Structure formats: structure tokens, C-alpha cells
């Protein structure tokens, strides 16, 4: 997984140039130095890119068999306690002893997980007949580990060069080959920063930099330690993009960082919450927000990104989806369900949703929260926000109001507390800036639900729509033991003109378009609305009828827009013309307009027809 680590000494790419981070200024800004020219820049972290690590081991979740996934999961559960206590050597030794593996194996698993951030990478390299395996003997391994801890990880703070020389001398004493210096450098590089500081600078310095503050919520001791997620129907009627006619209430899925009360992600749609809404909210929480703010044309700060340690949810069925659990486990995220009969455990997210509800009740089209208030207000008649406009309103409220005002429970703004939790201050240590994942497509696909289909000569069919690409050709009539093989496909709900095929041979997703390239893009909500109308009218449902109805609706919408624009333009022109005329001319014009508006025979005296001869 392409991750950008924001730590001092990390090599990165800036403007296609290799650089190194030399100073962390704040959550959003760092100083970097070009490696070749030593030129220093102060830049926003969103402008940085990770060094290409395409050679690192990483498996897609769908590319693993159940046996391989079980193997990776077992290894993850072994190293999981160490991930939160990197500097505890006794724990590493105890873990290795209890699980009957070597210390070097533990370090190797840690490296695999650190490089990708995915549990699936712990499957390890596929068998290659010994190629690429370590050729070091147990004695060489012991010498390396002993000298690293005795020489480098020491309060005397000896250099890496000194450590390499000590290893060379020890190997000479035993008359065995000395490992390459790069082997030693790589071993030291894989030691966590916390352990380095603890051993070289002391426990107090490590505690200051790495130990989190204790919070009131169990485990919420630093930013992204615990994120609560919940859904709610929003108390507002939204209108469609074209007619501006009322549709219905949307659903909001919201994620809040319990430590700071920052909103880390959200997802709004007209769909009842399920795996899709929950997965999209988690993906939005993990991803950086700069591109989203730019699309919304909002100039605001929202420095929340990175993989959370734990997601805290209620016991709704959408949170218990096996695929959602598997996706979270693959990213190293724990899912914790709210204990039964303990409503206070979900208080943070519920209070936040209540705060948003109060603000929404001031918007046109609100449905309020009580039937008594609804009686006095016509929500549909006053509705004026589209889904996109409401989404923009919500983002502005989150970033410019909620994040920046003082929160009564923490006595500071969520933004200030989040930054202090990341960067630290005089009173407390900081967690450090979490790695940024820039591969938006992969993260979103990893948290999307999937469908399985057999691949035929025509491609595949999903919800009456045909998809095809030459990439499917080699999988036509693919079978195992004379049973047609099901393959995995995913789709973005915002645009179903493309589905994503998981190709097991390359362990990645490939875009598969409509079989008929002339068909227009469509969202999943538009598609479902059309299916509903076709069923109501008892029309035979197939690809032709779906897109015929879609085109017809689009034509009506476009015609309506044109007519509305023409009416508005004519009204403006008439007003301008009236302003330019004298009062007498206006009076004459009004008389003419009245005559033109009269229906046939409207001015004829009825008595003329009733007069007796």
C-alpha cells in the first residue's frame, strides 16, 4: 500500500525530485532538503509523494486463499501486542519464545507489516526455491543482534559505522564471513524510532515523545486511537439537481475521533446504511481531505488522515458484515462493538449528531425532530438544498465552525486538541504525524462491497447491464473441477459505467466498461430509481428499457431547464423594458397584456346571450 511517512529523516519525492524531511513544522507543513543539491523547501505535506516501493511485498485481500488469510492473521495476532510497544525488548523475546519462532522472524514480520500496512502482506514471499532467502547462519544472526543492542542501542550513541566494525571484529574472532554492511544498516533501519530513542537517549525522552495522554474513554489516549461511527437520517428534505423538486431525506454516516472530537470522515447518500455507506465512511476517514475540499471549493483546514487503531460501533447488522470485518483486519483496524445496555459508550458520536441536527433545523426544508414542529412547517414546499449543496454546507460547518469552536468537555477546540495530540506541546508528548495513503482508488475499492459473476463470451451482467473488456477474454468459461468459477467485481456507486474486476493473475483491479460504449454514465441511485419506475409501470426490465428510460428522463430534465431559463430571461427582459418606458406607455402596455391574457369571449357581456327577444 502506497504510504507516505511524515517523519524526520524520511525520504520522499517533491516536484519529481528526491528529498529528505529535515523538520516537522506542524501537522500540515514540513521542511525538506533536496538530496543532490541540498536546497531546502518549506512545503505542505499534500505536495509530497512517497518513494516508489513497488518491489515491496503486498497482496490483495481477494488474492489470498482462506488458508493463506488464516496464516497471515495468525502472524498478525502474534505481532499485534508489539506494534503498540515497540521498545519493549522483553515483550519481543517473550513473544518469540511463546510462539516458538526466532526474534529475527518477529522482526521480519514487523517489517512486512510496516512496509505495506496490510495484514495480507504477512503471508510472506511465495516459494522461489531458496532465491532471495537469508544466507546468514544462526551465529551471524546472533552477532548482529548482540552488537546492534550492545553498541548502537546504547546511551553512548555509537554510530552505525562503529557498529558495523564491531560486527566485523566479532566475525573475525569466530573465523566466519562477515555480513555485508548494508545488511546491518537495514537491520538498524527496521528498529522503531521509539526503541532507538529509549535506548540511546533514555526512557524519559522516549516517554515524552511517544507515551500518550490518558483519556476518559477506554483506549482513546491519542488521535486516531478510537474512532466512533454511526448513522442517522438527516432532518431535511433535499431536492433534485434539475427540477429542484423535493426528493426525500438523506442518510448521514459520520466518524469522530474520540480523543479530539474531530470529524475524521463522513458519507451522505439516499441509501439506507449498509456495508457500502460504512465502508465509504471508513475510506473517507483514512484518506487525506485536500482534494475533497478543493472539489467543494472550500478554503479550510482538515488535517485528518491515516489508519485508526480501533473503530467503535453499535450492534447494527451493517457493522457485522464479514467482508467489512475482513477489510478492517487487513488494514490493522480493530472493530469493537458497544457493550449491551451501555448507551454512554456511544455518547460522543450521538452528541455530535445531535449538535448537527440543531444546526440543520435552521435550514430550509428541515423536517425538525418532533411531529408538533412539523405540523407548523411545510418541509417539502421549503426544500431548496440538493445533495451536493447540503454536502458542501455540512463540510463548511464541520471545518469552519465545529472544528474551531471550544468544545465544553475538552476545554479547547477539536482542531487544537487534535494538533496537540499529533505534534505534542510542553505539557504532553505527541503521537507523530500518521502516514498518508495517496492511492485513493485502492482504499475505496478495498472497503467496497463486491459481487461475484462467471465470465461469459459477452462479458458479465450486473443488474441487467452488460460489461466487457478484452481483459476478461482469458477468463471466459473459467472453471474448477467442471464448475464455472465466480470472479470478483466492484463498482463505484457514483458511476456504474465502469466496474472493477479483480484479476487474480496480477493481484490487482482492472476497469471494465459498458459493453455498449454509447451508453451514458449513471449513478447507482439513478439506476435503482429507474428500476423502481419500470416495475411500477410493469415494463420488461432489460438494458434497453433501463437506458431508454434514463435518456427520456434526461431529455425531460434538459427541456425543463431550458424552459425555466427562457422564462427567467423573458421576465428579466420585460422588467428592463418596463423600466425604460414612461408611465403612460407602461399603462398602455399593461392594458395590452390584459387583453392578450383574456380567454375567447371573456369580455362579451353575458346578458347579450340572455336577452329576451
N, C-alpha and C positions, 0 to 999 in steps of 0.2 A: 504494500500500500504506500503510495507516494506521500510521505510525510515530511514537513519542514520543521526542524527542531530550532527553536529560538533560544539558544544558549550561547554563552560566551565561548569562543573558540570553534564554533560550528562553521563548517564550510558550506557556502550557498552560491547561488547564481543571481547576479544583479546585472540587468542590461546585457545578457549573454556573456558576462564576464565572471570568472571565478573569484570569489571574495571570501573573507572570513569575518564573522561577527566579533567585534572587539569591545563593544559596550552595549548594555541594555539600558536604554534611557527611560522608557516606560512601556506600558502594555502594547502600544501601537508603534513605537519608534525605536530604532537601533542605530548604532554607528557601525559601519562596515569598512573593511580595508581591502582594496584590490590586491590580490596575491602577487601579481607580477610587477605592478607599478607603485604599490604602497600608497596609492591615492585613497583618501578617506572620504566617505559619504555618510550623511545622516539621512536615513530613508524610512518610509513607512513599511511595516512588515508585509503588507499586502503586495509590495513591489518585488518581493524576494521569491525565488524558486528553489526547490531542493536540488542537490546534485543528483544526476542520473544514477539510480541504483537498480537498473533493470536486470542486473545479474544476480540480485539478491533473491533468495528463495521465497516464493509466495504462491499459495494455492487458492483457487476459488472454492468457496464452500460447496458448490454443486459438483466440483470435480473430485470430491472425496467419496469413497465408499463408506458404508456405515462402520466397517471395521477400522478404516483409516481415521474417520472422525472420532471414534471411541479412543483410539491410540493418542491422537492429538489432545483430546480432552483430559485424558489421564495425566499426560505430561504437564498440561496447564495447571491442573489441580495440585500437582507436586510443587511447581514453582510459584504458585499464586501467593502464598504467605511471604515469600522472599521479595516479590515485587513491591511490597509495601514496607519492607525492612531491609533495604539493600545493604546497609552497612553492618548487619548482624552476622558476623562470620560463624558464630556458634550455631545460629539457625541454619546456615548453609551446610555446615558439617553434619548437623543433626538430621537435616532433610535428606542429604545424600546417604547417610547411614541407614535411616529408617526405610528408605526406598530401594536400598541395595544398588545404588548407582554411584559412580565416581563424582568427585567435586567438579572435575573438568566437564563431565556430562551436564551437570546442573548449569554451569556457566555457558555451555553450548546452547542449551535450551533457552536460557535467558537471552542470549544473543539473537537466536532465531525469532523470538517473540518481539524483542526490542526493534529489530530491523523492519519488521512488517506491521507490528501491532495487531496481528491476527492469530487467533488460536490455530487456524488451519495450517499455518507455516510450521507448527511443531511436529507435523508428520515426518519432517526431515527429508533429506535428499533421497531420490529413488536410487535403487541399487545400480551401480555402474561397474561392478566387478572390481572394486577397490580404488578406482580412479577418483582422486580428489580427497581421499581419506588422510587423516594424520598419520605420519610415519614415525612419530616420536614414541620412544619407549616409555614405560612407566617411570623409570629413573629420571629420564629427561623431563617428563612432566612434573615430577616431584621437585626437581631442582628449580625449574621455572617458577612454580607456585611458591616455593620456600623463599627464593631470593626477591620475588616481587613483594611479598609481605614483610620480609625482614629488611630490605634495602629501600624499596620505593615507597611502600606504605608505612612510613616511619616518620617520627617527629623531626628527624634530621633532614628530611625532604631531599633525599638524594635524587639526582637526575635519572632520566631513562637510560642515558649513555652509561652512567655508573652502574646501573642495574644490569645492563647487557654485559658489561665487563666482568661483573661478579659471577654471572651465569657461565661465561666463558671459562673463568678460572676453575669453577666447581666442576665443569665438564672435563677439563684437562686433568683434574685430580683423579677422576674416575676413568680416564682414558676412553671417553665416549665422544661421539661427534657433537659439536655444539649446534644448537638450533639457530636458524637464520635470525638476524637482528629484527627483521620485520615481524617474525612470529612473536617475539617478546613485546614489540610495540603494539601489535594487535591485541595481545592479552591485556595489556595495561589500558588500552583504549576502551575495552569492554567492561572495565571496572566502573561502577556507578560513581558519579560526581560526589554523592553523599559519602560513600565509603572513602574516597580519596581525601576529602576534607576532614572526615572524622579521624583518620589515621595520621594524616600529615599536619593538620592544624589543631586537632583536639576536638573533644566531644562537645564543648560549649559552642564552638564556632559552627559545628555541624547541626547542633540543636537549634541555634539561632536561625540558620539558613533553611533547614528542612523540616523541623518539627512543627506541626500545625497547631493553631489555637483550638481549644476545645469549645464546641458549640453546644447549644441546648438540645438540638435534635440529634438522636443517636447516630454517630458517624459523620455528621455534617461539620467537619472540622476545618475545611478549606474549600476554595472554589472547585466546583465540579465533583466534589466527593459524593454528594447525593443530589439527584435531580428528580423532582416530583412531576408527574404527568397526569393530566386529567382532561376530560371533555365536558363541554356544556353547549346546549342550544343557545344561540345568541338572541337577546331580546330585541330584535329589529327585523323588519321586513325589507328585503333588498329588491331592486328592480333589475330587469334585463338590460343588456348593453345597447340595444337598438330601439325598442319601443318605449323604454323607460317605464314599463308596466310592472307592477308588483309580482314577485315570484313566490318566495317563501323565506323562512328563517334559515340562516346558515348554521353550521356546527363549528365550534372553535376547539381545537386541541392545543393545549398550552403546556410548556415545560418551564419550570422555575428552578434555579439553583438555590437550594435551601440555605446554604451558608450566607449568601449575599442578598438573596431575594431578587436577583436579576432574572429577567426572562431570557432564556437561552435559545428558545425556539418556539415556533407556532405553526399551525396549519389550519386553513379555513376552507370549507367546501360545503356543498349542499347535501353531501352524503352522510348517512348515519355512521358514527365512528366504528371503525373496524381495523383490521391489520394495516390497510393502506394508509388511513389517516394517522395512526400511531407511528407507523414506520416512517412516513414523510416528516412527522414532527421530530422524531429522533434524528433523522438525516439532517434536517434544517438546524437542529441544535449543535450537531457536530461540525457542520461546515462554517467557514468564515462568512460574514454578513455584508462585506463591502459591495459585492456585485448586486446583491438584493437591494441594498439602499440606493445604489446607482440606478437600477431599473425603476425603482419607485420615485426617483428624483427627490430624494430626501438627504439633506446635508446634516448628518448626525453621527454620533459615535456609538458603536455597538460592538465592543471588543470581546465578544463571547465566541469561542470556538474550542474544539478539542473533544476527546472522548471522555465521557464521565465515568466515574468508578461504579456508580450504582444508580439504577432507576427505581424509584419508589412509586408504586401504583396501587389502585384499589383492586378488587377481585373481579372486575368485569371480564367477560369472556374474551374480548379482543386482546387483552393483555396476556391471556393464557395460550395464545396461538403457539403451536410447536415451532413454526417457522420463525416467528418473532423471537422466541427464546433462543433458537439456534443462531440467528443473526447477531443477537446481543452477545451471546457467549463467544462468537467468533471475533468480536471486537473487544473482548475482555470486559464486557459490561455485565454486572450482576443485576438481576431483576428481583426486587424484594416486594412481596405483596403485603398490603396493610393488614395487620392483625385484626381478627374479627372483634367487633364491639369496641374498637378504639378509634373513633372518628377524629380525635385530636391529632392522630398521626398524619392525616391528610389536610390539616388545618392551613398550612402555608399556601398551597395551591388553591384551596377553596376560598380563602380570604382574598387572594389576588383576583380570582374570577368574580368575586363579589364587588371588588373595587372597580373592575372594568364594567360590570353591569350597571353600577350607579352612573358612570360617565355615559354609557350607551343610552340610558334612559333620557338623556338630554338631546339625543339626535332625532331628526325627522324620520318617522317610520317605526319608532320604538313600539314594542308591544308591552312594555313595562313588565313587572313581575307579579302583579296581582290583577284579578279579574275586575275588581272595583275600579282600578285606574283605567283599564282597557275600555270599560263602558263609556268613558267620557272622551275617548280619543279614537279617531279612525286611522289605524296604523297603515292600512293599505293605501288609503287616499293620500296620506302624507309621505309615503315612502319615496325616497329620492336617491339613495346610495346604491351603486352597482357593487358587485362582489369585489372588483378591483379597487374601487374608490373606498370601500369600507376597509379593505386590507391596508390601503395606504393610510387611512385615518388611524387605524389601530397601531401601525408601525410608528407613526409620528407620536402618538400618545405614549407608547412604550418607551421610545428612545429619548424624547424631549421633555416628557413630564414625569412619568412614573420612575424611570431610572435616576432622575436628577433631583427629586424632592426627598426630604428627610423621611425615613421610614421610622415610625414610632418605636418599633420593637428593637431595632439595632442602633437607633440614635444617630444615624447618618444615612446618606443616600445609598441605594443599592450599587450604583456605579462606583462610588468612593470605596465602599466596603469590598467590592469585587477586585478593584485595582490593588488595594492594600493587601488583600489575600493572595494576589498573584506576585506583586513586587516586594511586599513587606514594608515595614517602616521601623521607627525607633523602638516601638513597643512590641513588635511581633515579627517573626520571620515570614517570608513569602514562599509560596509553593513553587514559583517559577512559571514562565510562560509555557502553556501547553503546546505540543506540536500541532502545526496546521496541516490539514489534509486538503490539498488543492484539486484532487480528482473528484469533482462534483458528480460526474456521471456514475462512477463506480459506487460511491457512497449511497446515492439514491437507489441504484439498482439493487444493492445489497440488502436494502430494507424494504423493497417492494415485494408484494405477493407474486406468485408465478402460477402459470397454467402448464399442463403437460399435454403434448399433442404428438401423434405419429405423423411422419413426413411422407406425403404422397407426391405423385407426379406433378400435381398442380400447386404443391406447397403445403400450406396449412390453412385451417379455417378457425377463427376465433370470433364468437358472437356474430356469425353469419358473414364475416368479412374475410376475404382471401388475401393471403400474403405469400410472396415468393421472391427468392433470390437464388442466383447460381450457387451461393454458399451452401444451400440446402441439398444440392444435387447428389453429393456423395452419401447423403443420409436417407435417400428415398428408399422406402421399404426396409429400413434398418431393423434388424430383428435379433433376438437372442433366444436360442432353443425353439425356433419356429414361432415365437411370439413377437409381434411388432413392438419395437422399442419406443417408449414415450420420451420425448425431449422437452427441455425446459424453455419457456418463453416468458418474457416480462414486457410490460408496456407502461409508458408514462401516461397517467390519466389526463394530462393537459393536451396530449396529442397522440391519438391512436393510429395515425397514418404510418407509424413505424413500430414494430415490435423488436425486442432484443432476444436473439437466440443464443443460448449458452452452448458454445461449440466445445465439446469435451476434448477434442484433439489439440486445441490451442489454449484451453483453460481460460477462455475469455468470451465476452459477448460480441455478437455481430448484429448490425442493424439490418432488419428485413422489412422492406417497404410493402405497400399495397401491391397486389399482383397487377391491378389496373392502375397505371401511373397517372391517369387523367382524373382520378377521384380526389376530391378536396380533403384537406386535413379536418379532423373533428376531435372534440374532447369526449371523454367517456361520459360526461353528464349530458352532452347533446345527444350522444348515441342512445343513452337509456331513455331520454325524453321522447325520442323518435320511436323507439320500440314500444313505449307505452301508448303513444298515439295510434300506431299501426294496429296494436292489439285491440284498442278501444273501437277502432273502425273495422275490425275483423279483416284486415288486409293480410294477404300472404306475405310472411316475412322472409326476405332474402336480401342479398347485397343490392340488387337493383332497386327494390322498393325502399330500402333504407336511404340510399343516396338520392333517389328521386324525391323523397320527402324532404331530405336535407336541403337540396337545391331549391325546392319550392319555398321552403321557409326562408332561405337566404334571399330569394328574389322578392318575397313579400317585405322582408326587413329593409332591403335596399330601396324598394319603391316607397315604403313608408318614410324612410329617412329623406328621400328626395322631395316628397310631397311636403313633409314638415319644413324642410329648408326653404322650399318655394313659398310656402305660406308666410314664414317668418320674414323672408326677403321682401315679399309684396307688401306686408304690413308696414315694414320699415320705410319702404319707398312711398307708400301712401301718406304716412305720417310726415315724411320730409316734404312731400308735395303740398300738404295742407299748411305746413308752417310757412311755405313760400307764397301762399295766396293771401289776398285781402279778406277781411271779414265777410264782405258781400259775396265774393267768389266762393268762400267756404260754405256760406249758407245755401248758395245755388247748388254746389256740389253735393251737399247733404240731401237736398230735395231730390236731385237726380238719382242718388244712391238708393233713396227710399222707393222711388218709382221702379228702379231696376230690381229691387228686392221683392216687390209685390208679386203675388201669385196671379194667374189669369183670372179676370173678372172680380178681383178682390175689391176694387174701388167702385164697382157698379152698385147702385142703391137697390137693396133687396125689394124695396117697395115697388120698384118698376115691374117685378115679376108677380107681385101680389095684388097690383092694382086691378080693381074690378072694372069690367067694361060697362 
